């Protein structure tokens, strides 16, 4: 089954909606449900983490059915392009002649501004100016307990650590962000080494169609 969410909404708003939809899906499934596997791409991975947290807090049943959760190029710790966009807002807003262009920058959706640091919870954004420049104030949220979690990252470089890898990652999401790595131990997601994989010579959108990605998913699942 496929799900397309409204990326204009906050990640956590979509997380609450997904939590409810999955509860209804499990209740209405026409035969006993044996396995539930979530395969999430890009921002969808943030929504999946948010949904699992929201469902657990609400006492919903479906999280207990989730066996595997796979992230494809998910910006767990944000994407540089959104942070760059926020800097552009600040710089242009300080220049009277460029103020109209700063207004255009502020049209970025709530979901896109959540990508600055990888917000997944309501408290990560509620009561704050989402367009204001600010440090990372997210509440650390670990991977869900009892679920096998896998992370796939991509890099345009020929190998991890080369110049293109360090500068561009997959073109949108850095490898460290996709693999949940962070300088702070409390924010590091801690994927098991055997549940991580980096695809070289591919960009963010390639994760949807490259045979190498499918070949990695098959033995995992």
Phi and psi in degrees as GROMACS dihedral restraints (atoms count N, CA, C in turn):
[ dihedral_restraints ]
;  ai    aj    ak    al  type     phi  dphi    fc
    3     4     5     6     1  -115.9    20    10
    4     5     6     7     1   144.9    20    10
    6     7     8     9     1  -130.4    20    10
    7     8     9    10     1   129.5    20    10
    9    10    11    12     1  -113.5    20    10
   10    11    12    13     1   125.8    20    10
   12    13    14    15     1  -107.0    20    10
   13    14    15    16     1   166.9    20    10
   15    16    17    18     1   -86.1    20    10
   16    17    18    19     1   100.3    20    10
   18    19    20    21     1   -72.2    20    10
   19    20    21    22     1    -2.9    20    10
   21    22    23    24     1   -76.7    20    10
   22    23    24    25     1   -20.2    20    10
   24    25    26    27     1   -87.3    20    10
   25    26    27    28     1   161.4    20    10
   27    28    29    30     1   -60.3    20    10
   28    29    30    31     1   147.5    20    10
   30    31    32    33     1   -54.9    20    10
   31    32    33    34     1   -44.8    20    10
   33    34    35    36     1   -68.9    20    10
   34    35    36    37     1   -29.8    20    10
   36    37    38    39     1   -64.4    20    10
   37    38    39    40     1   -44.8    20    10
   39    40    41    42     1   -65.4    20    10
   40    41    42    43     1   -32.9    20    10
   42    43    44    45     1   -62.3    20    10
   43    44    45    46     1   -43.5    20    10
   45    46    47    48     1   -62.5    20    10
   46    47    48    49     1   -41.4    20    10
   48    49    50    51     1   -65.5    20    10
   49    50    51    52     1   -42.3    20    10
   51    52    53    54     1   -65.8    20    10
   52    53    54    55     1   -39.3    20    10
   54    55    56    57     1   -58.4    20    10
   55    56    57    58     1   -41.0    20    10
   57    58    59    60     1   -70.7    20    10
   58    59    60    61     1   -42.8    20    10
   60    61    62    63     1   -62.4    20    10
   61    62    63    64     1   -40.8    20    10
   63    64    65    66     1   -68.9    20    10
   64    65    66    67     1   -33.9    20    10
   66    67    68    69     1   -62.6    20    10
   67    68    69    70     1   -42.9    20    10
   69    70    71    72     1   -67.6    20    10
   70    71    72    73     1   -38.2    20    10
   72    73    74    75     1   -62.2    20    10
   73    74    75    76     1   -47.5    20    10
   75    76    77    78     1   -63.0    20    10
   76    77    78    79     1   -40.2    20    10
   78    79    80    81     1   -66.4    20    10
   79    80    81    82     1   -31.9    20    10
   81    82    83    84     1   -99.9    20    10
   82    83    84    85     1    -0.2    20    10
   84    85    86    87     1   -61.2    20    10
   85    86    87    88     1   133.5    20    10
   87    88    89    90     1   -73.6    20    10
   88    89    90    91     1    -4.4    20    10
   90    91    92    93     1  -148.0    20    10
   91    92    93    94     1   166.7    20    10
   93    94    95    96     1   -55.2    20    10
   94    95    96    97     1   129.2    20    10
   96    97    98    99     1   -86.8    20    10
   97    98    99   100     1   121.9    20    10
   99   100   101   102     1   -94.1    20    10
  100   101   102   103     1   -40.6    20    10
  102   103   104   105     1  -139.0    20    10
  103   104   105   106     1   145.4    20    10
  105   106   107   108     1  -131.3    20    10
  106   107   108   109     1   117.5    20    10
  108   109   110   111     1  -118.2    20    10
  109   110   111   112     1   129.4    20    10
  111   112   113   114     1  -107.8    20    10
  112   113   114   115     1   123.5    20    10
  114   115   116   117     1  -115.6    20    10
  115   116   117   118     1   110.9    20    10
  117   118   119   120     1  -120.3    20    10
  118   119   120   121     1   134.4    20    10
  120   121   122   123     1  -110.7    20    10
  121   122   123   124     1   136.6    20    10
  123   124   125   126     1    53.1    20    10
  124   125   126   127     1  -125.9    20    10
  126   127   128   129     1   -58.2    20    10
  127   128   129   130     1   -27.5    20    10
  129   130   131   132     1   -57.3    20    10
  130   131   132   133     1   -29.2    20    10
  132   133   134   135     1   -66.8    20    10
  133   134   135   136     1   -37.4    20    10
  135   136   137   138     1   -65.5    20    10
  136   137   138   139     1   -41.0    20    10
  138   139   140   141     1   -63.3    20    10
  139   140   141   142     1   -40.1    20    10
  141   142   143   144     1   -64.1    20    10
  142   143   144   145     1   -44.5    20    10
  144   145   146   147     1   -62.4    20    10
  145   146   147   148     1   -41.7    20    10
  147   148   149   150     1   -63.2    20    10
  148   149   150   151     1   -42.0    20    10
  150   151   152   153     1   -64.2    20    10
  151   152   153   154     1   -41.9    20    10
  153   154   155   156     1   -62.9    20    10
  154   155   156   157     1   -40.7    20    10
  156   157   158   159     1   -65.6    20    10
  157   158   159   160     1   -46.2    20    10
  159   160   161   162     1   -64.0    20    10
  160   161   162   163     1   -39.6    20    10
  162   163   164   165     1   -66.9    20    10
  163   164   165   166     1   -40.6    20    10
  165   166   167   168     1   -64.2    20    10
  166   167   168   169     1   -41.2    20    10
  168   169   170   171     1   -65.2    20    10
  169   170   171   172     1   -30.9    20    10
  171   172   173   174     1   -90.6    20    10
  172   173   174   175     1    -0.9    20    10
  174   175   176   177     1    71.6    20    10
  175   176   177   178     1    28.6    20    10
  177   178   179   180     1   -75.3    20    10
  178   179   180   181     1   160.9    20    10
  180   181   182   183     1   -88.4    20    10
  181   182   183   184     1   -29.2    20    10
  183   184   185   186     1   -65.4    20    10
  184   185   186   187     1   -30.1    20    10
  186   187   188   189     1   -57.6    20    10
  187   188   189   190     1   -29.4    20    10
  189   190   191   192     1   -69.0    20    10
  190   191   192   193     1   -16.4    20    10
  192   193   194   195     1   -91.3    20    10
  193   194   195   196     1   -10.9    20    10
  195   196   197   198     1   -77.2    20    10
  196   197   198   199     1   119.6    20    10
  198   199   200   201     1   -95.3    20    10
  199   200   201   202     1   -43.8    20    10
  201   202   203   204     1  -133.2    20    10
  202   203   204   205     1   143.1    20    10
  204   205   206   207     1  -134.8    20    10
  205   206   207   208     1   117.3    20    10
  207   208   209   210     1  -114.1    20    10
  208   209   210   211     1   130.9    20    10
  210   211   212   213     1  -109.8    20    10
  211   212   213   214     1   126.4    20    10
  213   214   215   216     1  -109.3    20    10
  214   215   216   217     1   107.0    20    10
  216   217   218   219     1    57.9    20    10
  217   218   219   220     1    39.9    20    10
  219   220   221   222     1   -83.4    20    10
  220   221   222   223     1   128.9    20    10
  222   223   224   225     1   -81.4    20    10
  223   224   225   226     1    71.4    20    10
  225   226   227   228     1   -56.5    20    10
  226   227   228   229     1   -32.8    20    10
  228   229   230   231     1  -119.0    20    10
  229   230   231   232     1    31.8    20    10
  231   232   233   234     1    92.4    20    10
  232   233   234   235     1   173.6    20    10
  234   235   236   237     1  -128.0    20    10
  235   236   237   238     1   131.9    20    10
  237   238   239   240     1   -59.0    20    10
  238   239   240   241     1   -30.2    20    10
  240   241   242   243     1   -63.9    20    10
  241   242   243   244     1   -37.8    20    10
  243   244   245   246     1   -69.7    20    10
  244   245   246   247     1   -38.8    20    10
  246   247   248   249     1   -64.4    20    10
  247   248   249   250     1   -37.5    20    10
  249   250   251   252     1   -65.2    20    10
  250   251   252   253     1   -39.6    20    10
  252   253   254   255     1   -62.1    20    10
  253   254   255   256     1   -37.3    20    10
  255   256   257   258     1   -66.4    20    10
  256   257   258   259     1   -39.5    20    10
  258   259   260   261     1   -63.1    20    10
  259   260   261   262     1   -40.7    20    10
  261   262   263   264     1   -61.7    20    10
  262   263   264   265     1   -41.4    20    10
  264   265   266   267     1   -56.3    20    10
  265   266   267   268     1   -45.9    20    10
  267   268   269   270     1   -65.0    20    10
  268   269   270   271     1   -46.3    20    10
  270   271   272   273     1   -66.5    20    10
  271   272   273   274     1   -47.4    20    10
  273   274   275   276     1   -66.8    20    10
  274   275   276   277     1   -35.9    20    10
  276   277   278   279     1   -66.2    20    10
  277   278   279   280     1   -21.7    20    10
  279   280   281   282     1   -87.1    20    10
  280   281   282   283     1    -2.5    20    10
  282   283   284   285     1  -115.6    20    10
  283   284   285   286     1   111.9    20    10
  285   286   287   288     1   -54.3    20    10
  286   287   288   289     1   -41.0    20    10
  288   289   290   291     1   -68.6    20    10
  289   290   291   292     1   -22.9    20    10
  291   292   293   294     1  -100.5    20    10
  292   293   294   295     1     3.0    20    10
  294   295   296   297     1   -54.0    20    10
  295   296   297   298     1   -40.3    20    10
  297   298   299   300     1   -59.9    20    10
  298   299   300   301     1   -34.1    20    10
  300   301   302   303     1   -71.3    20    10
  301   302   303   304     1   -33.2    20    10
  303   304   305   306     1   -62.8    20    10
  304   305   306   307     1   -37.0    20    10
  306   307   308   309     1   -61.8    20    10
  307   308   309   310     1   -38.3    20    10
  309   310   311   312     1   -62.8    20    10
  310   311   312   313     1   -40.7    20    10
  312   313   314   315     1   -62.0    20    10
  313   314   315   316     1   -29.9    20    10
  315   316   317   318     1   -77.5    20    10
  316   317   318   319     1     0.7    20    10
  318   319   320   321     1   -79.7    20    10
  319   320   321   322     1    -5.4    20    10
  321   322   323   324     1   -58.1    20    10
  322   323   324   325     1   138.8    20    10
  324   325   326   327     1   -72.5    20    10
  325   326   327   328     1   167.5    20    10
  327   328   329   330     1   -61.2    20    10
  328   329   330   331     1   -40.5    20    10
  330   331   332   333     1   -62.4    20    10
  331   332   333   334     1   -40.7    20    10
  333   334   335   336     1   -66.7    20    10
  334   335   336   337     1   -41.9    20    10
  336   337   338   339     1   -69.1    20    10
  337   338   339   340     1   -22.5    20    10
  339   340   341   342     1   -64.8    20    10
  340   341   342   343     1   -22.3    20    10
  342   343   344   345     1   -76.0    20    10
  343   344   345   346     1    -6.8    20    10
  345   346   347   348     1   -56.9    20    10
  346   347   348   349     1   -47.2    20    10
  348   349   350   351     1  -123.6    20    10
  349   350   351   352     1    -9.0    20    10
  351   352   353   354     1    95.0    20    10
  352   353   354   355     1    48.0    20    10
  354   355   356   357     1   -65.5    20    10
  355   356   357   358     1   136.5    20    10
  357   358   359   360     1  -130.6    20    10
  358   359   360   361     1   -11.0    20    10
  360   361   362   363     1  -116.2    20    10
  361   362   363   364     1   154.3    20    10
  363   364   365   366     1   -56.4    20    10
  364   365   366   367     1   -42.5    20    10
  366   367   368   369     1   -70.5    20    10
  367   368   369   370     1   -10.7    20    10
  369   370   371   372     1   -71.2    20    10
  370   371   372   373     1   -21.8    20    10
  372   373   374   375     1  -130.8    20    10
  373   374   375   376     1   -23.2    20    10
  375   376   377   378     1   -63.6    20    10
  376   377   378   379     1   133.9    20    10
  378   379   380   381     1    79.1    20    10
  379   380   381   382     1    11.1    20    10
  381   382   383   384     1  -124.7    20    10
  382   383   384   385     1   153.4    20    10
  384   385   386   387     1   -78.9    20    10
  385   386   387   388     1   107.9    20    10
  387   388   389   390     1   -67.5    20    10
  388   389   390   391     1   -18.5    20    10
  390   391   392   393     1   -95.0    20    10
  391   392   393   394     1    -9.6    20    10
  393   394   395   396     1   -76.5    20    10
  394   395   396   397     1   145.8    20    10
  396   397   398   399     1   -72.6    20    10
  397   398   399   400     1   128.1    20    10
  399   400   401   402     1  -155.0    20    10
  400   401   402   403     1   159.4    20    10
  402   403   404   405     1   -74.3    20    10
  403   404   405   406     1   173.4    20    10
  405   406   407   408     1   -73.0    20    10
  406   407   408   409     1   111.4    20    10
  408   409   410   411     1  -114.5    20    10
  409   410   411   412     1    21.0    20    10
  411   412   413   414     1   -62.5    20    10
  412   413   414   415     1   147.4    20    10
  414   415   416   417     1   -82.2    20    10
  415   416   417   418     1   124.5    20    10
  417   418   419   420     1   -57.3    20    10
  418   419   420   421     1   133.7    20    10
  420   421   422   423     1  -129.0    20    10
  421   422   423   424     1   110.1    20    10
  423   424   425   426     1   -71.2    20    10
  424   425   426   427     1   169.7    20    10
  426   427   428   429     1   -63.2    20    10
  427   428   429   430     1   150.5    20    10
  429   430   431   432     1   -63.9    20    10
  430   431   432   433     1   135.6    20    10
  432   433   434   435     1   -69.9    20    10
  433   434   435   436     1   144.3    20    10
  435   436   437   438     1    78.8    20    10
  436   437   438   439     1     7.1    20    10
  438   439   440   441     1  -118.6    20    10
  439   440   441   442     1   133.5    20    10
  441   442   443   444     1   -77.0    20    10
  442   443   444   445     1   115.8    20    10
  444   445   446   447     1  -110.6    20    10
  445   446   447   448     1   133.6    20    10
  447   448   449   450     1  -124.6    20    10
  448   449   450   451     1   145.3    20    10
  450   451   452   453     1  -130.8    20    10
  451   452   453   454     1   128.7    20    10
  453   454   455   456     1  -116.9    20    10
  454   455   456   457     1   128.9    20    10
  456   457   458   459     1  -118.1    20    10
  457   458   459   460     1   161.0    20    10
  459   460   461   462     1  -129.6    20    10
  460   461   462   463     1   154.8    20    10
  462   463   464   465     1  -142.3    20    10
  463   464   465   466     1   141.3    20    10
  465   466   467   468     1   -75.8    20    10
  466   467   468   469     1    -9.9    20    10
  468   469   470   471     1   -73.0    20    10
  469   470   471   472     1   160.3    20    10
  471   472   473   474     1   -73.5    20    10
  472   473   474   475     1   -22.0    20    10
  474   475   476   477     1  -156.2    20    10
  475   476   477   478     1   155.0    20    10
  477   478   479   480     1   -59.9    20    10
  478   479   480   481     1   134.9    20    10
  480   481   482   483     1    95.1    20    10
  481   482   483   484     1    -7.8    20    10
  483   484   485   486     1   -78.5    20    10
  484   485   486   487     1   178.6    20    10
  486   487   488   489     1   -58.9    20    10
  487   488   489   490     1   -45.5    20    10
  489   490   491   492     1   -67.1    20    10
  490   491   492   493     1   -35.6    20    10
  492   493   494   495     1   -63.1    20    10
  493   494   495   496     1   -47.5    20    10
  495   496   497   498     1   -67.8    20    10
  496   497   498   499     1   -35.2    20    10
  498   499   500   501     1   -84.6    20    10
  499   500   501   502     1   -38.8    20    10
  501   502   503   504     1  -118.5    20    10
  502   503   504   505     1   -19.8    20    10
  504   505   506   507     1    57.8    20    10
  505   506   507   508     1  -128.1    20    10
  507   508   509   510     1   -93.8    20    10
  508   509   510   511     1    11.7    20    10
  510   511   512   513     1   101.0    20    10
  511   512   513   514     1   -24.1    20    10
  513   514   515   516     1  -130.2    20    10
  514   515   516   517     1   -43.3    20    10
  516   517   518   519     1  -117.6    20    10
  517   518   519   520     1   123.5    20    10
  519   520   521   522     1   -64.4    20    10
  520   521   522   523     1   152.1    20    10
  522   523   524   525     1   -59.0    20    10
  523   524   525   526     1   -44.5    20    10
  525   526   527   528     1   -59.2    20    10
  526   527   528   529     1   -40.5    20    10
  528   529   530   531     1   -65.5    20    10
  529   530   531   532     1   -43.2    20    10
  531   532   533   534     1   -66.6    20    10
  532   533   534   535     1   -29.2    20    10
  534   535   536   537     1   -96.6    20    10
  535   536   537   538     1     7.3    20    10
  537   538   539   540     1    73.4    20    10
  538   539   540   541     1    17.7    20    10
  540   541   542   543     1   -81.4    20    10
  541   542   543   544     1   143.4    20    10
  543   544   545   546     1  -153.3    20    10
  544   545   546   547     1   145.5    20    10
  546   547   548   549     1   -58.6    20    10
  547   548   549   550     1   -28.6    20    10
  549   550   551   552     1   -89.1    20    10
  550   551   552   553     1   126.9    20    10
  552   553   554   555     1   -61.8    20    10
  553   554   555   556     1   -32.9    20    10
  555   556   557   558     1   -69.0    20    10
  556   557   558   559     1   -22.7    20    10
  558   559   560   561     1   -98.3    20    10
  559   560   561   562     1   -15.7    20    10
  561   562   563   564     1   -66.1    20    10
  562   563   564   565     1   130.1    20    10
  564   565   566   567     1   -81.6    20    10
  565   566   567   568     1   -24.0    20    10
  567   568   569   570     1    71.3    20    10
  568   569   570   571     1    45.3    20    10
  570   571   572   573     1   -62.4    20    10
  571   572   573   574     1   137.9    20    10
  573   574   575   576     1   -60.7    20    10
  574   575   576   577     1   142.4    20    10
  576   577   578   579     1   -53.9    20    10
  577   578   579   580     1   -38.6    20    10
  579   580   581   582     1   -75.9    20    10
  580   581   582   583     1    -3.2    20    10
  582   583   584   585     1  -113.3    20    10
  583   584   585   586     1    23.2    20    10
  585   586   587   588     1  -122.8    20    10
  586   587   588   589     1   148.6    20    10
  588   589   590   591     1  -153.6    20    10
  589   590   591   592     1   140.5    20    10
  591   592   593   594     1  -117.7    20    10
  592   593   594   595     1   123.9    20    10
  594   595   596   597     1   -92.9    20    10
  595   596   597   598     1   120.7    20    10
  597   598   599   600     1   -94.2    20    10
  598   599   600   601     1   152.1    20    10
  600   601   602   603     1    67.7    20    10
  601   602   603   604     1    30.7    20    10
  603   604   605   606     1  -143.2    20    10
  604   605   606   607     1   152.7    20    10
  606   607   608   609     1  -100.7    20    10
  607   608   609   610     1  -177.8    20    10
  609   610   611   612     1   -57.6    20    10
  610   611   612   613     1   -46.1    20    10
  612   613   614   615     1   -73.1    20    10
  613   614   615   616     1   -22.6    20    10
  615   616   617   618     1   -64.0    20    10
  616   617   618   619     1   -22.2    20    10
  618   619   620   621     1   -61.0    20    10
  619   620   621   622     1   -20.3    20    10
  621   622   623   624     1   -81.6    20    10
  622   623   624   625     1   -17.3    20    10
  624   625   626   627     1  -135.6    20    10
  625   626   627   628     1    -9.3    20    10
  627   628   629   630     1   -76.0    20    10
  628   629   630   631     1   136.7    20    10
  630   631   632   633     1   -61.8    20    10
  631   632   633   634     1   -31.6    20    10
  633   634   635   636     1   -63.8    20    10
  634   635   636   637     1   -34.2    20    10
  636   637   638   639     1   -67.0    20    10
  637   638   639   640     1   -45.5    20    10
  639   640   641   642     1   -61.5    20    10
  640   641   642   643     1   -40.3    20    10
  642   643   644   645     1   -63.8    20    10
  643   644   645   646     1   -30.0    20    10
  645   646   647   648     1   -78.5    20    10
  646   647   648   649     1   -35.3    20    10
  648   649   650   651     1   -69.1    20    10
  649   650   651   652     1   -36.8    20    10
  651   652   653   654     1   -57.6    20    10
  652   653   654   655     1   -53.6    20    10
  654   655   656   657     1   -66.5    20    10
  655   656   657   658     1   -31.0    20    10
  657   658   659   660     1   -63.0    20    10
  658   659   660   661     1   -42.3    20    10
